[in-house]
Amino acid sequence: MADELEVKKESFIENTRQYLTDIRGEMKRVTWPSRQKVESTTLVVVVSVFAFAAYFSILDKVIQATVVAGYDKLVK
């Protein structure tokens, strides 16, 4: 029973070599997007970030004006 629990210990070098071999194998299976696809999706992300920033800036100003106006009415 003790033999079943015994784990085969491999050396650090063997583990590293196997790890790098596995990485090479996986990298051969990766499908990389074309440059045009990367540029177009990057453009979409940048435009989306600016659009959301503008939207939240406007929304923040509207909410701030509403809260300030409500506060002024309650104080006066």
C-alpha positions, 0 to 999 in steps of 0.5 A: 500500500505504501508503494501506491502512495509513492510519487515518482519524483522527476528532476527540475530539469526534466520538469522544465524540459517537459513544460517547454515541450508542452508549451511549444505544442500548444503554441503550434495549435494557436490561431493568431488573428490577422493584423487587420483584425487586430487593428479593427478590434483595437479601434472598436475598443478605443472608440467604445472607451471614449464613448462611454467616458463621454456618456458617463461624464454627461450623466455625472453632470446631470446627476450633480446638477439635479442633486445640487438643485434639490439640495438648494431647494431644501436648504432655502 
